[in-house]
Amino acid sequence: MAGVRSARPATGFRAFFSYKVFASAVFTLLCLAAVSVLLSSYPSHTTDAAAVPRRSFLASDPLRARLDLIYRQAADHSAVATAYAAYARRLKLESSRQLHVFEGLAAAFSDLSARLAAPIDDEDAFRPLEKEAKDRVKLARQLVGESKEAFDTQIKIQKLSDTIFAAREQLHRSKKLGTLAGSIAAGSTPKSLHCLAMRLMEERIAHPEPYRRATAAAPSDLADPDLYHYAIFSDNVIAVSVAVNSAIKNAEEPWKHVFHVVTDPMYLPAMQVWFVRRPPAGGAKVEVRSVADFGFLNASYSPVVRLVESGRGDLSVLNHLRFYLPEMYPKLRRIVLLEDDVVVQKDLAQLWRLDMDGKVNGAVETCFGGFRRYSRYLNFSNHEIRDRFSPRTCAWAYGVNVFDLGAWRREGCTEQFHQYQRMNEDGTLWNPASVLSAGLVTFYTTTKPLDKNWHVMGLGYNPSVSVDEIQNAAVIHFDGNMKPWLDVALNQYKHLWTKYVDTEMDFLQLCNFGL
């Protein structure tokens, strides 16, 4: 019990002592905090005096906000000006006012942003920069407002130009595909035309004797130089029949007209059967022969025959017979060459009374302005062509050509053709398959222009040939790929050809000609 009573005073003393220690510690901490505050608020005498106003300026919230605002505006409008300059460059406006203005404005904003980012000593130095920045921002907004509509228009124009360019490219591709398809259609033999040739050949094989007698009894006046002689080189039976029939029906004296038809040996029987079964009316005469009947056409004499026999598939002896007319018909003085895709609408007898002025070839010229001149058909980058011909010389056309065979022999045109043909064996002077190019060089200075009404062209490719031109034409020409016997023919002209088709020929009905 005595021990318990003596313990109470000791416990009270320790509690009192702990309280005093705690109070002393708190007081000490408060004193240290007060001294620290006083020391931090008193400026150091060693600090540079110029730093005082700058620190107080940067610590000022309103001025700092103004600086940040001006800096952001300058940076934003610099980006806008740069973007508009890029648009101007994209729209190909390098020489325009907009490009120079926006490039200059973007450079000015970049310079201003750099100066705003540098240290600023006081507010007096800041105010000019602030005014300059506001002025430039105002100018930028004004220019953007003025140019936005113009830029939107330019962008629309550029998009429209791109669309037009794409449409033109598509049109160009479509035209190329159309030309290719037309070439295939023109070069191929329609089923009806093939059927007609086969039917005629079948008739010749089944009944050879009547046709042998008919072809053997050839008229004696086929070489009479006082008659009107035509040459037609083709293996298209119905096309030849239309050309001959139209010329006879429109002739005032049909008995004076003689037609010399030359074809490929394979089509000779079919051509003979046609004209035996359907002889020309009015006393006109038709002579049908094969290329093989002209013995002088051999590889040692003709460069064309030599090339064809060597395997040149792009050349045709039949197409090049026109360069051998004096040798083929040595007794004639004048002959008219007709293509098989023509229709004669008027009497052509006047062509034999035409004054040729000593020229060899009478033809209708085709040039207009800078188009269809020699430069289109010949390679003037080759010195052989450049030294001999003028690129501005007007070209002419095959279809209806009057040849003075006496002048031809005197000028030696066949020899000239051979010379140029040998020079062009590699195809560097002109397209080897083009008989027109070969004719242009052969009859360069010996062609007489004919009145355009003698020969109107374009009915095989041009839907816009005028009605007056067609009505006034002595001969209309279905040159081009849209031949009148094909399904791709131009319908507005097809009747001009079909009205001369001999529909009474029984083989036409058997072959389903769509006439």
Salt bridges, closest charged atoms under 4 A:
ASP68 OD1 - ARG64 NE 3.82
GLU103 OE2 - ARG89 NH2 2.45
ASP111 OD2 - ARG115 NE 3.24
GLU123 OE2 - ARG66 NH1 3.62
GLU123 OE2 - ARG127 NH2 2.98
ASP124 OD1 - ARG127 NH1 3.11
GLU130 OE1 - ARG66 NH2 2.82
GLU130 OE2 - LYS134 NZ 3.78
GLU132 OE2 - ARG115 NH2 2.73
GLU132 OE2 - ARG136 NE 3.33
ASP135 OD2 - LYS131 NZ 3.17
ASP152 OD2 - LYS148 NZ 3.28
GLU203 OE2 - HIS207 ND1 3.30
GLU203 OE2 - ARG277 NH1 3.43
GLU209 OE1 - ARG212 NH1 2.66
GLU209 OE2 - ARG213 NH1 3.86
ASP221 OD2 - LYS285 NZ 3.53
ASP226 OD1 - ARG333 NH2 3.03
GLU253 OE1 - LYS256 NZ 3.29
GLU287 OE1 - HIS260 ND1 2.58
GLU287 OE2 - ARG289 NH1 3.85
ASP314 OD1 - ARG312 NE 2.98
GLU339 OE2 - ARG322 NH1 2.86
ASP341 OD1 - HIS477 NE2 2.78
ASP341 OD2 - LYS483 NZ 2.50
ASP347 OD1 - HIS257 NE2 3.93
ASP357 OD2 - LYS448 NZ 2.79
GLU384 OE2 - HIS383 NE2 3.84
GLU384 OE1 - ARG388 NH1 2.44
ASP387 OD2 - HIS383 ND1 3.65
GLU425 OE2 - ARG306 NH2 2.43
ASP502 OD2 - ARG278 NE 2.53
GLU504 OE1 - ARG278 NH2 3.27
ASP506 OD2 - ARG277 NH2 3.04
